[in-house]
Amino acid sequence: MSNLTQSVPPPTRARRGEAAVGRGIDLVVAALTVLVLAWAMLLIALAVRLTSTGPALFAQTRIGLDGRRFAMYKFRTMRTGVGDEMLRELIAAELRGEDTSVDGSYKLDSDPRVTPIGAFLRKTSLDELPQLLNVLFGDMSLVGPRPCLEWEARMFPTEFQPRFSVRPGITGLWQVSGRSTVSTLEMLHLDLTYVRTRNLVGDLSILVRTVPSMLKDHSVR
């Protein structure tokens, strides 16, 4: 995971200042959202525990800024003890340029690993609320590239390494551009577009566009 920030120009003083303001917004918005939704998050955690065996929270190693590993938190949506072979095969096929879509969607079709309540949490993106803690810890931002798995990062072509020059986000250009209707290769190209054009106004625009995107019937992988 070396040289992940290659081909990205060094930030100017203005860009560093904007990044500092953006980080401040991340902290304020994440903290306020956690406070406002604390009871809702507690109820979700309770529902997950009561409807399937296993913990309410799921921690998974992801790759973040400069290729560093971190534990990303989500509400558990799958049964415990299941593998990810289906997802690995799907991502590999998409990176080869194969069309894996089913009725316009690139998500796993009828994933047997997902619990009934997990399907609802994924459809509404409520499973991602614990990632607000990752924002507070500094591992993630509100807006940025999708935090990828370790094996995904190893599979990505080198041309997409600049996506690791910024913190991954809870939402991003990929999400407001179609979520599960966007293939892995399309998502990676959107990540590069975001990294090369990112600015505070653009991030705020993505945040505003995320809400109606969440209300659409598109599950995420």
PyMOL commands that set and color helices and strands:
alter all, ss='L'
color gray80, all
select helices_A, chain A and resi 13-36+38-51+65-67+85-95+116-124+126-128+131-137+150-155+158-165+173-176+179-181+184-197+200-215
alter helices_A, ss='H'
color red, helices_A
select strands_A, chain A and resi 57-63+69-75+141-143+148-149+169-171
alter strands_A, ss='S'
color yellow, strands_A
deselect
rebuild
show_as cartoon
